[in-house]
Amino acid sequence: MTLTNPSDVLSALIRCPSVTPEEGGALETLERFLSELGFTVERPVFSEDGTPDIENLYARLGNDGPHLMFAGHTDVVPTGNLEGWSHDPFGAEVADGMLYGRGAVDMKGGIACFLAALARLTGDKGALPGSISFLITGDEEGPAINGTVKLLEHAAKKGESWDAALVGEPTNPNQLGDMIKIGRRGSLSAKLTVSGTQGHVAYPHLADNPLRVANALAAALLDPPLDAGNERFPASNLELTSIDTGNPATNVIPGSVDVTFNIRFNDGWSAETLSAEIENRLRQAADALPDRATRGPARYDISFQQRPSPSFLTRDDALIGTLSGAVKSVTGRMPELSTTGGTSDARFIKDYCPVVEFGLVGKTMHMTDECVALSDLETLTQIYERFIVDWFQAQEGRV
């Protein structure tokens, strides 16, 4: 076992069954490794009513100079049906050049590679010309309430500040060097409840079918499109995710229907302006409904999630250029700069410092037989090593 070998580090982390919200020994293992490299490590636990307590880790090496943060999570999604796995999901088994296990790419692999890169640098060159910190949560795959957002607040209150951050999420769709994430779309979920009057399907004049109203309101949400996108972001997109009456009978007109939906939105919107647009569309569609003279105005209610995720775009050309250059120097490929995909904890970090994301290939994340190529672990470690060196050199040039 050597900390300069990313597969050794990753194997140790995979063997920790850290399914959200369980720590599973993953943070304890990471603390031991970071302590060996000279980091000062803290393990705060955060709580909130109605959510599980979450263990987190904050570690720092160095006391002054430019400060680079590496952020990520050791919690993983459940394994699903174990019979579908050809390898023990927590066994860290190697077969045909692939390392198998839950979290191999999302995202214990990224953590292992960054740690191995640091072990090589500190072993070869001694002290870094500045400070590096690890900000690691056990709540990214869960509700994300007692994790990164509170860990950032906790560290900032103690006087910590950062010049830049790298999140090690699996950003590459097909091969290492494909893509760097320089921002993320926002996410807003909502539930539309339409009320009607239950009745017999043979006597529709005595009932008020809420599905008729719900169909019209849902159509108004979908058309026209919210926007056409822009240079850095694709068009905002609304997807209906459920239409539910809770009615198993075929001869009963339901009394109400719930329509749930999610919007992934670009930086042309905020959660507030988007909510206002949704409410306006519903109001106009309800007012335009035909044949409501005898039944009265449509009755509906819209409720939005309490913690929507904002969209953001990192505009630090030096940070983006340094990471892009490191990727190209190792892989020979210039990565695409993208804002696609789901949300990540970068949405919290961007309030404290510029942040970019780059990690492993994400093809098998959350899947049965999640795995990573041993060669990719070595390549990503070399990219991270190059990036760390180049980033600190760029900071010296700014002084």
N, C-alpha and C positions, 0 to 999 in steps of 0.2 A: 504494500500500500504506500503510494507516494502522492503527495499533493500536487506535484507537477504533471501527473497523468490524469486527464479529465475523466477517463473511463473508470478509474479507481474511485474518484470522488463521487461520480454519479452513481456507481454501483452501491456505495454506502448509503447514499440518500434514497435510492429506490427501495432499499430493504426496509425503510421506515414507512409503515402504512399510515401516511398522514392524510387520510381522506377528511376533507373539511367537515367539521371543525376540529378534528383531532390533530394534535401536534405530532403524535406517532413516533417521536424520537428524531424527527428530521432537523428541527431547530437545535436540539441538543448536539446532534452530530455536526451541524454547521458551526455551532459555537466552538466546539473542540478544534475543528480545522482552522478557523479564523484565529483562535487564540495561539495556535502553533505558529502562525504568521506574524504574531505581534499585535493583533487587533485588540482594542478594548471593546468588550461585548456587553450589551445590556439586553434583557429579555422581558420587556414590559407586557403585562396582560391587560386588555381593555374589555369593558363590559357595557352593556346597555340592556334595559328591560326588553324582554321578548326575544332576545338573541343570545346565542351561546357565547361564553367567554372565549376570547381568542388570544393565544400566545403569539408574540411577534419578536423580531430581533433587529437591533440596531448596533452596528459595529463600526468603529473608525480606526484607521491607521494613519498616524501623522497628526500634528497639532496646528499647523499653519500652512500658508501657501495656497495655491489654487485647490479647490475642493471638488472632486468628482464623485458622484453618487452612482452606485449600481443598485437597481431595484428589481424586485421580483417576488416570487411566492413559492413556498414549499408545499402548500396544500394541493391536493389533487382531487379529481372527480372520482366517483365510485367506479368500481371495476365492471359493474354489470354482471351478466351471467358468466360465471367462472368457467363453465363448460365450453364457452366459445374461445377461451384463451389456449394457445398451444404452448405457452410458457407461463410459469408462475408470475402473476402481475407484480409481486413484491420479491421476486427471486433474483432479479438482475442477471438473468441468464444470457449468455452470448452464444449465438448460432449464426454461421455463415457471415461473419463480419458485422452482425447487428446485435445491439444491446437492447433487450426487451424489458419492459416494466412500465407500470403506471407512473406518469410524470417524466418519462425519458425525454420527451421534447417539450412538454408543457408543465412546469418549465424548470425542473430540476437540472436538466441538461445545460441550460444557459448558465445557471448558477455555478455548476461544476466547471464549466469552461472558463468563466471569469475568474474563479478562485485559482484554477490551475495557471492561468495567465499571470496572475499576481505572484503566485509561488515561484514561477520562473523568473519574473522580473526582480523580485526582492532577493532571490537567491543569486542571480547573476550580477546584479548591479547595486545591491544594497538598498538604501533608503530612497524612496521616491521623492521628486522635487515638489512635494505638496501633500495633500491628504486624499484618501479614498475611504468611502463609507459603503457599507452594505445596509440597505433598508429592505428587510424581508418580512413578509406577512404570512399568516396562515389562514387568511380569509379572502383571497382573491376569487376563488371558485365558489364562494358562498355569497352572502348578502353584501359583503364589502363594507360593513358598518364599523366593525371593531378592528380593522386592519390598517391599511396604508394611510387612509385619511387621518386617523387618530395618531398613528405613529409619526407622521409628518408634524402634526401639531405638537406632539410631545417633545420631539427633538428640537423643533424651532423654539419652543419655550425655554429650553435649556441652553439656547444660544447657538445652535447649529444653523449654518447657512451653506448653500451649495452654489457652485458656479455652473454646473451642468449635470445632467443625469442621463444614464443609459438604462433602459428597461430590456431585460433579456428574453422577452416573449418570442415564440417561434413566428417570425415574420415572413419567412421565405416560402413561397408556394411550391416550388419544384426542386430548386437546388440552391445551395449557399451562394449568396451574391445576387440573388434575384431582387430583393426588396428591403428597403428601410422604411419604417413608418415614421412620418414626420408630423402626424396629427391623427385625429380620430373623429369620426362622425359622432354626433350626439345621439342619445337614445331617450325616447319618451314613450311610455306606455299609458294606456287609458282603458277604462271600461264604460261603455255606453249602455245604459239600461232604459229600455223602452217599455212603458206600461200600457196595457190594454184591458180588455174585459174578457174573461174566460167564458166559453160557451160551447154548444154542440155544433159540430161542423155542418149539420143539416139545417141549422137555424142561424146563419151568419148575421142576419139582421139584428139578432139579440146580443151579439158579441162585438168585440172590437179587436181584430187580430193585430197584435203588435208587430208581427213579422212584416206586414205590408209597410208599416212606417219604418221599421228598422232597415228594410231593403233600400228605401229611398234615402235615408240618412247615410247609410254606408256608401251608397253610390256617390253621394255628394262629397264624402271624405276622399274618395279615390280619384275623382275627376272634377276639375282639371288637375294636372300634376302640381305638386307644391312648388317646384322650380325646375330649372333645366341644368343645374349644376354650375360649376365654375372651373377655373384653371386647375385648382388643386383638389376639388371635391366632386364626386359624382352627384347626380340629382338626388335630392331627398326622396325617401321612399316610405310609403305607408303600407303596411301589410295587415290585413285582417287575420287574426290568429284563432278566433273562436266565435261561433254563433250558437248560443245555448238557451233553450227554453226550459230545460229540465222536464220535458213532457214526453213520456214514453208511449202515449196513446195516439192512435191515428184518427180517432173520431172526436178529439177535443181540441178546440182552439185555445192556445196557451194564454195565460194571463199576463205574461211578461217575457222579455227576451233580453239576454245579455250579449253584447257584441264587444269583444276585446280586440285591441290592435296595438301595434308598435310602430313607431316612426324612427327611422335612422336619418338624421338631418345634418345638413352641412352648416358651414359657418355663416350662411345668410340668415340663419334663425337663432333665436335663443329659446329656451323652454317656455318663457313667458310669451313671446310673440307667436310661437307656434301654437300654444294653448289658445290664445286669442283667435287665431285663424281657424282652428278647429271649431270653437264655439260659434264663430260667425257663420261658418259653412252649415253647421247643424241648424242654426236659427233660420237661415234663409231657406234651407230645404224643408224644414217643418212648416214655414209660412206658405210655401208653394204647394203643399200637398193638396190634391183634389179631393172632393167628396168628404170633407170634414165638417160640413155644416150640421149634420145630425149628431155627430159623435164628439164634437168640440175639438179644441186644439190638441195637437199631438202631445203626449206626455212622455217626457224623457229626462234623464239625468246623466251627466257626464262627470266622471271622476278621474283625475290624473294621478300618476304615481308621485309619492312624496319626495323621492330623491332621483330626479332625472339626471342623466349624464350629459354634460355640456359638450359641444363640439369645440375643437381647438386646432390650431396650426402653429407649429414651431417655425420661427423665422430667423433663427440663429444660423446664418450661413457658414460661420466658422465651424460650429459643432457638426453641422450636416456634412460639410465638405471634408472635415477630418475623418469622420466615420466612413464616408463614401470612398475616400482615398485609401483607407486601411483595407476595406473590402476588396477594392480593385487591385491593390498591391499583392494580396494573398491569392485571390481567386482569378484575377485577370478580367473580371466582369464589373461593369459600372452598374450599381444597383438602381432600380427604379425607386423614385421617391413617391410614397403612396399614403393615402389616408383611408384606405378601404378596410373592411373587416369589422369586427365587433368592438366593444369598449375594452379598455384595459386600465390598470391603475395609473397610467400616464396622465389620465384626466385629472387626478389629484395632484400629481407632481408638478404639472405645468404652472400651478399657482406659486411655486417656490423657485423654479429655475427652468431654463430651457431643457427640453427632454426629447430624446429620440428613442426608437425601439429597433433592436436587431437581435435575432437569435437563430435558432435552428430551423430546419424545414418542418413545416407543420402538417404534413400529409396525414400522419397517424394520431394527432392529438385527439384525446377523448375517445379514441377507438379501441376496440378489442385488439390485443397484440400491439399496443403502442410500442414503438421502437425507434432507435436512432442508429445510423451507421457509425461505427467506430472512427472511420475516416473523417466524418463530418465533425465529430467531437474534436479531433485534432485540428482540423481546419478552422473551426470557430475559435478555438483557443489561440491560434496564431493571429486571427483577425483582432481579437480582443487585446492581445499583447501589443500588436502594432498600433491599435487605436489609443491605448493608454499612453504609450511613449509619445505618439504624435500629438495627443491632446495637451499633455503637459508642456511639450516644446512650443506649441502654439500659444499657450498661456504666457510663457516667458517672453514671446515675441510681442505680446500685447502690453507688457509693462513698460 
